[in-house]
Amino acid sequence: MKLPINSKKICYLILSSTIISSTLLFTNPISANESRSDMELVILEAEENGIDINHTTTIEKIQEYIQREFDRHQFASLHIDREEDPFGTVVLSFTEELPPNKKEEILSFVEEPTKVSFRVVSYTEDQLIEQQRLIDSVVFGENVFSTEGITVFHTGTDIVNNKVEIGISPYNEQTVQTVFNYFDSEMISIVEGFEAQLLTEASSDDIEETTMVIDTEEEKKGFFSTIWNWFQGLLTK
């Protein structure tokens, strides 16, 4: 015999209360650092709703247009800026200001919810990559800073800041100036470099702790599923 509608509502309220209480019981031991960030939750929700947060279709159309209309010295780079908006803004970098009609043509390929912005930079991505290659041959191949007591830990092409990044140690005013003086280029930025860390016993413990959190999440899902199936069976009798 099926329960009356009002009885179903009561059962639903009991179920909701049980799930909320159980959620608190399971989630309290998990620290805030282990929870997903607000940005991750927004991105996951967007993906579940079929929203392409990587703006694939729009970017493909823009790239095809740029290849037809601009030469390799005009178009600098493309990246997605998510600093202020989880959905991100497609940033198009050029080495010169675009005429309004060219911007309008590019914007005609933009599909919702994609946003596009334009900016002028000094160097193309190809120029930055070539500069990084030359720097690598000097700092890693010839080890030119060894006599200065400077270690270069990494180099990288930073298209967001339109620079080639060099990570050094020790990092201070004197060592930074030494590197700048050697290359005499506005294309570089100097940051503090760090030696790569091998997997240690402590790191292994962190991995084990993360695994335990995942296991707890799976147990929680199984617990909720059991409760839900029990109430489903009750409501359909």
N, C-alpha and C positions, 0 to 999 in steps of 0.2 A: 504493500500500500504506500503510495506517495505521500510525502508530508505536505501540509497546506503551505501556501506561499509565505505566510507570516513565519511559519516554523523554519522555512528555508532561510529567510532573512536573519532569524535568530542564530541559526547554525553558521551563517556566513560571518556574523559579527563575532561569534565565538572563535571561528577560524582566524579572522583577522587579528583578534586579540592574542591568540595563541602564537601566530606567526611573529607578531611584533615582539612579544615577550621572548620568544625563542631567538629572534634576531639579536636582541640585546644580550642574551645569554652567551651566544656564540661569538659576537663581535667585540664584546668588552675586552677580552684578553689580547686582541690584536691592536698594536699601537697605531697611531695616526700616520706614522711614516710608511706603514705597509698598505695604507689605503690608496686608492687611485686618486690622482689629482683631478681637479675640476676640469682641466683641459682634456684629459684623457676621457673623462666621462662624456663630455660634449662630443668629442670625436667618435667615440663608440656609438653614441646615440645617432649621430649623423649617418654613420655607415649602416646602422640597422635600418634607417629610413631610406636607404638607397641614394644618399647624397655622396658624391665623389669629392672628398676633401682634397684630393690631389689635382682636381680641375683638369683631368686628362684630356677630355674632348676639346675644351677651350684652348689649352696649351698646344695641342697638336695643330689646330687650325691657325693659331698665331704663328707657330714656328714655320708652317708651310708658307704663310704670307711673307714673313721676314726673309726666308730664303729666296723668294721671288723678287722682292722689292729692295733689299738692302745688301750691300757688300759686307765682307767679313771685317772691314775696318770701322763700319758704322755701328753694327750691333755688337754690344759688349757681352751681355749675359742675361740669364733669366733665373730667378729663384722665387720661392714662396716664403713670405714673411708672416710668421704666426705669433709675433711678439705681443700684439694687442688683441688679435682676433684668432681663436682656435681654428676657424675655417681658413684663415690665411688670405693674404693678398698677393697676387702674382705681380712681381716687380720686374719690369722690363728696363734694362740699362742700355743706354746708347752713348756714343762718344760725342754726340752733338744733339742739340735740341731738335725735336721732330716738328715738321710743319703741322698745323691743326688738322689738315685733311688726312694726313697719314695716321694721326692718332685716332681720328674718327673711324677710319677704315679698320684699324686694329680692334677698336672697341665694338665694332659690328659683329665680331666673332665671339664676343663674350656672352656666356650663358649663365643665368642665375644658378646658384648664389655667388658665382665668381666675381671678384673685384680685381681690377687691374690698375696699377700705377706706373708712371714713367719717371725716369731720372736720368741725369747726365753724369757720366763718370769719365775718368781720365784714361783708363786702360780696358782693353777687351780681355775676356777670359783667356783667349789664346796667348796674349801678351804676358799675362800673369803666369801662365803655365810655363812658358818659355823662360821667364825670369826665374821661376822656382828651379827649373832644370839647371840653369847656370849656377845658381846659388848652391845647389846640392853638389855639383861637381867641385866647387871650391871648399865648402865647409866639411863635406864628408870624404871627397876624393883626395883633396890636398891637406885637409885638416889645418887650415891657415891660422886658426885662433889658439892652437895648442900652446904656443909660446906665451900667449897672453893669459893662460890659465882659464880660458873660456871654453865651455863645452856646449855644443849645439845639439839639443835633443831631438828637435823636429823642425821641419819646414812644412808649409801648407799654403794652398791657394785659397784665399778668403775673398770670394766674390761679393759677399755682403758689404764688406768694408773696402773692396776694390784694392786689396793689398796682398803681398806675399808675406805670410807670417813666419817669423823665426823665433823658436823657443830656446833660450839660453840659460845657463847657470854658471857662475853666480849672476844674479840679476840685480844690478844696481846702476846708478847714474854713469859710472865710469865704463862698465862693460857695455852698456847700451850705446854709449857714444862711440866706443871703439868699433862696434859692428856697423853703426851708421856711417862712420868715417870711411870704413873700408869699402863699402858698396856705393856710397855717395848717390843714393837713389831714393826718390820719394815713393817708390813702389813697395817699400818694405815697412813692416811694423815689427817691433821687438817685444816679446812677451817672456814671462818666466817659464822656463822649461823644467820638466820633471822626468826623472828616470822611470822607465816602465817597470811596474811591480809584477813579480812572478806570483803565481797562485800559492798562498801560504796556508798553514793550518787554520789560521783565523779566517781566511777567505773561505776555506772549506766549511767551517762552522756556519758562516753566513749563508752559504748555499743550502746547507742542511736545514737551517732555520726557515729559509724561504720555502723549501719543499714542504716543511711542516705546515706552513700557512696555507699552501695550496691544498694539502690534504684536508685541512680543516674546512676550507671552502667546499671541497667535494663532499665531505661528511654533512655539511650544512645543507647542500643541495639535496642529498639523499634523504635527510630528515624532513625537509619541507615537502618533498615528493611523497613520502609515506603519509604525512598528515593530509595532504591534498587528496590523495587517492582514497583514503579512508572516508573523508567527508563527501567525496564524489559518490562513493558507493552508498552512503547514508541517504543522500539527497535523491537518489534515483530509485530507492526501494519503494 
